[in-house]
Amino acid sequence: RYRSGTSSSYGSWYVSLGRTLGSRVYVSGEYNSSLSVLRLTQSSGVTIENRPQTRRFGGSAVINLNRTLGLLVNADYTIDGTYRETRVLAGLTYRF
């Protein structure tokens, strides 16, 4: 539970589940509510913006292609009263 000043408070949830599929794949999913956003500003340096109505759904997968090469895929969807955002990120890892 987060309390903002003396007049308002709200609860926050975070749930995450993951599972290995076979010997090469790991998948996970998550849900967040009531996010806080860290913003860098020129005047004060850092500002924390609380968003009690925000919900975020996400998922990720790590696929080991062979002993040295892996693929990471991450997707999330954020819903707020004023906006919706979808992000998909992917990357390769190489082990020396």
VEXSE-153913 format. One record per atom (N, C-alpha, C, CB): x, y, z; residue in three letters. Coordinates in steps of 0.001 Angstrom, whole numbers, padded with zeros to 6 digits, always signed. Glycine has a CB too. Example, Ala and Ser with C-alpha at 12.3 -4.5 7.8 and 13.67 -1.06 7.14 Angstrom:
<sites>
+013190-005690+007800ALA/+012300-004500+007800ALA/+013200-003300+007800ALA/+011308-004473+009046ALA/+012850-002250+007080SER/+013670-001060+007140SER/+012900+000030+007870SER/+014084-000598+005725SER/
</sites>
This chain:
<sites>
+000845-001172+000000ARG/+000000+000000+000000ARG/+000888+001230+000000ARG/-000960+000001+001212ARG/+000568+002179-000842TYR/+001327+003412-000957TYR/+000470+004565-000456TYR/+001783+003653-002419TYR/+001036+005423+000377ARG/+000305+006575+000893ARG/+000946+007835+000337ARG/+000295+006593+002455ARG/+000105+008689-000241SER/+000560+009942-000847SER/+000087+011100+000024SER/+000028+010091-002315SER/+000995+011679+000766GLY/+000614+012779+001653GLY/-000295+012283+002754GLY/-000073+013897+000869GLY/-001266+013094+003129THR/-002187+012709+004195THR/-003561+012343+003683THR/-002310+013816+005189THR/-003861+012587+002383SER/-005240+012435+001928SER/-005495+011222+001044SER/-005642+013647+001195SER/-004509+010672+000375SER/-004811+009589-000549SER/-003841+008420-000385SER/-004773+010100-001980SER/-004347+007242-000707SER/-003501+006059-000717SER/-004069+005092-001749SER/-003418+005398+000703SER/-003241+004173-002207TYR/-003697+003167-003160TYR/-002832+001930-003032TYR/-003661+003711-004606TYR/-003356+000807-003491GLY/-002631-000443-003450GLY/-001924-000702-004763GLY/-003564-001586-003124GLY/-000910-001525-004706SER/-000144-001866-005892SER/+000039-003382-005936SER/+001231-001134-005902SER/-000075-003968-007141TRP/+000075-005401-007305TRP/+001162-005707-008320TRP/-001246-006033-007730TRP/+001877-006799-008092TYR/+002830-007318-009060TYR/+002760-008836-009001TYR/+004283-006800-008777TYR/+002485-009452-010152VAL/+002407-010904-010236VAL/+003246-011341-011424VAL/+000925-011397-010372VAL/+004041-012377-011241SER/+004888-012884-012317SER/+004935-014411-012253SER/+006320-012286-012223SER/+004793-015039-013415LEU/+004869-016485-013523LEU/+005798-016849-014668LEU/+003468-017103-013731LEU/+006576-017905-014489GLY/+007470-018344-015547GLY/+007563-019846-015598GLY/+008842-017751-015362GLY/+007964-020334-016780ARG/+008051-021783-016947ARG/+009084-022130-018020ARG/+006670-022373-017316ARG/+009801-023202-017784THR/+010734-023728-018775THR/+009977-024680-019701THR/+011939-024452-018087THR/+010171-024487-020994LEU/+009556-025355-021991LEU/+010671-026102-022720LEU/+008669-024536-022994LEU/+010823-027354-022418GLY/+011912-028117-023006GLY/+013241-027698-022397GLY/+011938-027935-024526GLY/+014320-027928-023134SER/+015637-027607-022611SER/+016166-026262-023108SER/+016603-028695-022979SER/+015469-025621-024044ARG/+016007-024411-024653ARG/+015165-023155-024478ARG/+016200-024646-026081ARG/+013953-023256-023960VAL/+013048-022105-023934VAL/+012552-021851-022515VAL/+011854-022331-024885VAL/+012576-020568-022117TYR/+011974-020129-020852TYR/+011019-018985-021180TYR/+013075-019679-019800TYR/+009776-019069-020733VAL/+008794-018012-020963VAL/+008272-017515-019620VAL/+007624-018519-021857VAL/+007891-016239-019578SER/+007310-015676-018361SER/+006284-014617-018731SER/+008407-015076-017447SER/+005363-014401-017822GLY/+004348-013365-017978GLY/+004212-012612-016675GLY/+002991-013966-018409GLY/+003777-011356-016763GLU/+003655-010553-015549GLU/+002528-009536-015662GLU/+004967-009842-015253GLU/+002067-009091-014497TYR/+001036-008067-014393TYR/+001454-007086-013297TYR/-000369-008701-014088TYR/+001369-005796-013581ASN/+001659-004751-012590ASN/+000481-003793-012542ASN/+002985-003986-012932ASN/+000245-003239-011378SER/-000716-002143-011268SER/-000076-001029-010456SER/-002057-002620-010612SER/-000535+000173-010665SER/-000055+001342-009917SER/+001437+001543-010082SER/-000389+001200-008443SER/+001836+001897-011279LEU/+003250+002083-011574LEU/+003757+003441-011121LEU/+003496+001915-013049LEU/+005048+003542-010940SER/+005735+004817-010742SER/+006736+004970-011877SER/+006446+004889-009333SER/+006826+006182-012413VAL/+007701+006451-013545VAL/+008797+007399-013092VAL/+006909+007044-014744VAL/+010028+007060-013402LEU/+011181+007895-013079LEU/+011501+008761-014291LEU/+012416+007027-012667LEU/+011492+010081-014126ARG/+011767+011006-015222ARG/+012979+011862-014886ARG/+010541+011897-015511ARG/+013845+012029-015873LEU/+015002+012904-015714LEU/+014620+014299-016211LEU/+016248+012347-016491LEU/+014867+015305-015392THR/+014559+016685-015769THR/+015816+017534-015629THR/+013405+017262-014895THR/+015845+018634-016372GLN/+017009+019513-016313GLN/+017060+020314-015017GLN/+017007+020455-017498GLN/+015893+020703-014496SER/+015882+021573-013327SER/+016214+020840-012027SER/+014537+022229-013203SER/+015503+019762-011730SER/+015718+019088-010443SER/+016501+017790-010550SER/+014400+018805-009798SER/+016743+017321-011741GLY/+017490+016087-011906GLY/+016586+014886-012098GLY/+018380+015865-010722GLY/+015819+014502-011056VAL/+014975+013316-011114VAL/+013610+013626-010514VAL/+015637+012134-010376VAL/+012562+013175-011183THR/+011202+013313-010681THR/+010533+011943-010708THR/+010391+014349-011520THR/+009836+011580-009630ILE/+009089+010332-009583ILE/+007614+010672-009745ILE/+009353+009550-008249ILE/+007003+010096-010770GLU/+005592+010347-011068GLU/+004797+009089-010728GLU/+005389+010752-012572GLU/+003861+009185-009792ASN/+003030+008047-009399ASN/+001793+007992-010279ASN/+002630+008140-007905ASN/+001465+006793-010733ARG/+000301+006584-011599ARG/-000552+005455-011019ARG/+000742+006251-013067ARG/-001473+005773-010099PRO/-002231+004720-009419PRO/-003236+004001-010315PRO/-002953+005303-008250PRO/-003604+004538-011472GLN/-004582+003894-012346GLN/-003946+003089-013471GLN/-005492+004929-012931GLN/-002635+002966-013488THR/-001934+002299-014578THR/-001909+000791-014380THR/-000514+002832-014697THR/-002107+000056-015488ARG/-001961-001402-015486ARG/-000975-001781-016588ARG/-003347-002120-015693ARG/-000143-002778-016328ARG/+000858-003221-017297ARG/+000855-004735-017387ARG/+002260-002706-016916ARG/+000768-005238-018612PHE/+000829-006667-018889PHE/+002091-006919-019703PHE/-000457-007168-019650PHE/+002841-007937-019362GLY/+004081-008185-020089GLY/+004388-009657-020215GLY/+005225-007490-019414GLY/+005250-009950-021151GLY/+005697-011315-021346GLY/+007094-011319-021935GLY/+004727-012082-022250GLY/+007829-012375-021680SER/+009171-012480-022239SER/+009488-013939-022515SER/+010221-011865-021286SER/+010422-014132-023428ALA/+010892-015476-023751ALA/+012395-015414-023986ALA/+010152-016052-025002ALA/+013085-016409-023486VAL/+014507-016589-023753VAL/+014633-017921-024482VAL/+015379-016555-022420VAL/+015202-017859-025677ILE/+015358-019057-026498ILE/+016845-019272-026733ILE/+014581-018929-027857ILE/+017387-020359-026216ASN/+018787-020706-026430ASN/+018896-021413-027769ASN/+019341-021599-025272ASN/+019454-020728-028764LEU/+019540-021276-030111LEU/+020607-022363-030215LEU/+019832-020167-031106LEU/+021711-022167-029529ASN/+022752-023188-029403ASN/+023541-022884-028129ASN/+023699-023218-030673ASN/+024731-023445-027961ARG/+025471-023243-026708ARG/+025972-021822-026524ARG/+026636-024183-026650ARG/+026137-021078-027605THR/+026697-019729-027496THR/+025736-018609-027861THR/+027894-019625-028357THR/+024627-018910-028518LEU/+023735-017867-029028LEU/+022343-018003-028427LEU/+023655-017928-030559LEU/+021808-016885-027928GLY/+020474-016871-027350GLY/+019665-015694-027862GLY/+020555-016829-025837GLY/+018356-015842-027908LEU/+017438-014797-028357LEU/+016511-014432-027202LEU/+016619-015261-029605LEU/+016395-013140-026924LEU/+015487-012634-025893LEU/+014417-011796-026577LEU/+016255-011794-024811LEU/+013153-012079-026288VAL/+012030-011298-026808VAL/+011202-010856-025614VAL/+011163-012127-027837VAL/+010893-009559-025570ASN/+010147-008984-024457ASN/+009048-008103-025037ASN/+011085-008168-023496ASN/+007813-008260-024549ALA/+006694-007441-025008ALA/+005894-006989-023787ALA/+005788-008229-026016ALA/+005433-005744-023801ASP/+004531-005297-022745ASP/+003522-004301-023281ASP/+005317-004680-021596ASP/+002405-004239-022579TYR/+001278-003390-022946TYR/+000868-002636-021691TYR/+000077-004227-023541TYR/+000884-001316-021756THR/+000564-000464-020613THR/-000711+000315-020901THR/+001732+000502-020295THR/-001624+000318-019939ILE/-002899+001026-020062ILE/-002995+002037-018932ILE/-004110+000036-020031ILE/-003278+003277-019283ASP/-003481+004336-018304ASP/-004729+005098-018718ASP/-002232+005285-018204ASP/-005227+005959-017869GLY/-006398+006737-018208GLY/-006195+007657-019400GLY/-006814+007534-017037GLY/-004956+008066-019645THR/-004688+009027-020715THR/-003966+008444-021919THR/-003890+010151-020177THR/-003392+007243-021811TYR/-002662+006681-022951TYR/-002600+005165-022875TYR/-001248+007255-023014TYR/-002215+004574-024022ARG/-001922+003142-024125ARG/-000593+003003-024844ARG/-003066+002362-024880ARG/+000222+002074-024406GLU/+001539+001909-024996GLU/+001840+000429-025180GLU/+002615+002577-024124GLU/+002346+000083-026353THR/+002781-001278-026650THR/+004259-001233-027001THR/+001942-001907-027813THR/+005045-002091-026371ARG/+006485-002152-026661ARG/+006891-003595-026918ARG/+007319-001553-025489ARG/+007735-003767-027916VAL/+008325-005072-028202VAL/+009819-004859-028367VAL/+007691-005737-029484VAL/+010591-005613-027618LEU/+012048-005532-027661LEU/+012609-006919-027942LEU/+012619-004962-026330LEU/+013686-006974-028696ALA/+014333-008253-028969ALA/+015841-008042-028983ALA/+013840-008858-030321ALA/+016571-009064-028632GLY/+018027-008959-028645GLY/+018677-010319-028690GLY/+018516-008198-027434GLY/+019920-010321-029109LEU/+020710-011544-029156LEU/+021800-011480-028089LEU/+021329-011752-030565LEU/+022087-012611-027494THR/+023232-012701-026580THR/+024209-013710-027144THR/+022787-013103-025134THR/+025479-013396-027008TYR/+026539-014279-027483TYR/+027465-014572-026308TYR/+027327-013638-028683TYR/+027666-015827-026020ARG/+028545-016233-024916ARG/+029902-016611-025471ARG/+027935-017417-024116ARG/+030956-016019-024908PHE/+032320-016315-025361PHE/+032823-017589-024750PHE/+033264-015176-025022PHE/
</sites>
